[in-house]
């Protein structure tokens, strides 16, 4: 007797949920690299004239390589950790390229938060082209509707967003259907959701990684340029750089067409690697300045005061207390360590290290390599000291990947 009413209520519930982010989450499950197949998107066309990398294919270089803390070959480790693509680029040539799990060079996947680094690139280009005045602009100059319900948005700058210092009260958890980032990912109206947010601190005060910062940056670009974020990427980067394959950028809804700048650029490993190569070349690609050298410099110069995170890119935060096996006993020893690490162009921070016997010196610094990172272990890592670009795409996060890439940097 209760079966039909139960089925009716269940069906009605599903129908209700289908109109909100929770319904999408139930329907599609947790985030996946193939989500470009289910969300509406802006198509990004590659140009007729491609500029592919040269392929050296020097896999033999790694015949004797063993992944640290394991007895595995590089290929076995990549296969076991659900990698779909792994590339190493050196001197504008593909040194190593492997695909797994039925993926091929032409297959695109969601690069998740590496999209944030690409959004930063587009902010720089929009400033170069005069659409945006500077990073010190208030976001409400371009999105006045944000301040309609909360005047605190009037204090928020583009720079605050680039450095993840928005001050917004925002939960960064994909696994909870009630978190703000889940609402952004599965929801159908980014602007409406962001308008409801409150501030937990004043903009610019606290560094806290929040995807909403990049969402707003993407909206600023779209409002300033009058173009969908994917189309702006197409005309300023994809086609001028001769990308090999078409790409896409997911949007929140067919009606609203607000690009999910924080997560959902869908591209191939080779074309993603070119973004890294562009930064290695100070924004210049085959004689064409895609983005200003000034912007690249601001991006890749580590910001220790911001936890080694700047302009939507990471550096690794480190501390060193020894040089050549000896504890650092004075500032001269610290300078020697900084120079040995290749940190001459950066200002190290010296700090005392508590000790029961005596005070020791330490070097607190950021790495000279930088990278974008996605939730499922998507990496775009650039090592300017060795002219290397690494790309890892995959279905699952593994904490050992930064260790692996650092090992390969030393190996090469």
NORVENKA-V461694 format. One record per helix or strand. SS is the DSSP state (A for helix, B for strand). FROM is the first residue (numbers start at 1). LEN is the number of residues. Records with the same first field share a line. If there is no record, write none. Layout:
SS = FROM-LEN  FROM-LEN
This chain:
A = 3-15  21-8  35-3  59-4  74-7  114-15  139-3  144-4  151-5  158-5  180-7  190-6  211-15  229-10  269-12  293-8  304-3  331-10  401-11
B = 41-4  54-2  83-8  93-7  109-2  138-1  157-1  168-1  199-1  247-5  259-1  265-3  284-2  288-2  309-2  313-2  317-4  322-2  326-2  349-5  360-7  369-5  379-5  388-7
